[in-house]
Amino acid sequence: MDSFIFLLLLLFFFFLFLCSPITSFQTEKKTYIFRIDSGLKPSVFSTHYHWYTSEFTEGPRILHLYETVFHGFSASVTPDDAQTLRNLPAVLAVFEDRRRELHTTRSPQFLGLRNQKGLWSNSDYGSDVIIGVLDTGIWPERRSFSDLNLGPVPKRWRGVCQTGVRFDSRNCNKKIIGAKFFAKGQQAAMFGGINKTVEFLSPRDADGHGTHTASTAAGRQAFRANMAGYASGVAKGVAPKARIAAYKVCWKDSGCLDSDILAAFDVAVSDGVDVISISIGGGDGIPSPYYLDPIAIGSYGAASMGVFISSSAGNDGPNGMSVTNLAPWITTVGAGTIDRDFPADVVLGDGHRLRGVSLYSGVSLKGQMFPVVYPGKNGMLAASLCMENSLDPKLVRGKVVICDRGSNPRVAKGLVVKKAGGVGMILANTVSNGEGLVGDAHLIPASNVGSSAGDRIKGYASTHLNPIATIDFRGTVIGVKPAPVVASFSGRGPNGLNPEILKPDLIAPGVNILAAWTDAVGPTGIVSDRRKTEFNILSGTSMACPHVSGAAALLKSAHPDWSPAAIRSAMMTTASLVDNSNRSLIDESTGKRSTAYDFGSGHLNLGRAIDPGLVYDITNDDYIAFLCSIGYEMKTIQVITRTPVRCPRRKPSPGNLNYPSITALFPTSNRGLLSKTLFRTVTNVGQSEAVYRARIESPRGVTVTVKPSMLVFTSAVKKLSYAVTVTVDTKNLALGKSGAAFGSVTWFDGGSHVVRSSVVVTQMVPL
């Protein structure tokens, strides 16, 4: 009887357990990043790790310990535990691990670099500078990473060559001086982890993106290169002798996690890098405040220690407010075209020839005309996008198929066409892609055409009784005009967090860039592509970012005493605003004149950046004042700065951060004549005796004045300040489609120095 009652009790408690409102997802662990006030560490603990494991969490649950750019740790804990820790006095902030995305050699000449001349000559090609590349790793055997004739590794280097799957100490040399991988965040991810069937648990690059960006920034200049016959030329990075430290934070098929990215920032700065190149960002399209953004936090810690940070602006253009990586201590880089193209024209049966591009290298159509069909003409969305198993072989067999861009990978659409029996593909941009074209190494004869050309071809296919077409592949063409053009995909302003800081900062080559590639995947990156190539051609702000990283290495080498802000200023104030037709930069998505929301200060011009004349420098105290100005409390600011701060009694204006661009915001609630004065300070880095005069280009409907209008520098006076007063009549203010008006303030000395700052005038709804 007792045993029967006992059994009933067991069944009763088991039933209660099953019916308990505590479900499994509430007890599942997640990865969180904990920002700790390190100044509160009790003296009884010998190390921060000892303190963290004793009072915050168990040792095995700690994934990363952050000690250089950030104080704290990441750990795998339940949401309830995270909330409990959040309430402890020493915990300044807690944020859940978030997944980020990759922003996916003629360009050095296009930037104004020439052998044995100018910046390459004055910097010894960056041989004493170390670039830390946070990306997907590196394929070390590529010739781009040879250390032939390189001098000794800089003595200040403290990094190591971490071993792992197919990677050992022999894979590092005097070029790749360090390599590490960061996988703990990925391995702890509940619904992610690392796919070891396609990945290497080591610094070796299984994706290709990291190899491409590293060689763009600092690939050796030593040999001829091409990709399947396209883009033939001498392989070279922007800073060919700069040293590379590879930090693998992104993993094929599983992306990049904040906890691993922050750990890489921490280690890279401790190792001794001079430049950090990070073509990563976004993830959900919503910008996080700086104190919840590990890329912003890690970048601040690095910049405060003298490290230059270059990051990609994102690929969600041409939509407004699509730019990412917004912190003012980051140099945010958008993408432009170069004067090289890979034309693959679509020729219709009615004689029309429409521009397209392609990197297809197989057997061509040889001018033969084939029937052309658009499978989406009856509103069939999946068929219009050429999704897997969406095409009817009876409809497409033996024909050239028109596929709309979007949803599935561009090259994968061609494989769907091939599987259904099609002989070729015309990949048509939708309205959202506009006229922007990028080359792809297609596996069937295919050409990418712009939105208007796509509409023209679809119209032809639907109105002619027997529509026919072919694709004329014309190889590589150089000297293309106009160039640069702002790439349609490049992230655009305004800054979604603080419009007072114009982002992107500038643009650089990011369309159809040739650089080194991994042996792990084919040039398209899809599983069925078994081709091997030493080089690949990619487009994205991911490709623009390392151009600026390499440029920063050259400028750092030529001017070792310049701060990261001074280096960025030199690039921004000397950037080009005209293309190789000597006309204003145009927007690829519209074919019309672009604005500072598209290109920031302009296109990188290294021929001028080496000698900018004046720079706008920014100190750590200036950044702290900026954070105070946007309403952050002192404890919140400490999450970013690591050390306690004190805001001034009088709240600063965010527009007064000493940025090389100037933005004046006016509230929409006030009408009539409004005025705002902003202040800047310039440092003379040119001839000690110099006189600069202001030249103003006022936006339409705006009056801009500068006082004083002349700056006189001497050997004793190296810094001078000026005030910019912007006056608007809101009743007559002519804001363009972007909601802003654009102008400039330029200082010139009558000689070679022309120091330009973009001026943006806009209105905002008061919070």
Order of alpha helices (4+ residues) and beta strands (2+ residues): alpha-alpha-beta-alpha-beta-beta-alpha-beta-beta-alpha-alpha-beta-beta-alpha-alpha-beta-beta-beta-beta-beta-alpha-beta-beta-alpha-beta-beta-beta-beta-beta-beta-beta-alpha-alpha-beta-alpha-beta-beta-alpha-beta-beta-beta-beta-beta-alpha-alpha-alpha-alpha-beta-alpha-alpha-beta-beta-beta-beta-beta-beta-beta-beta
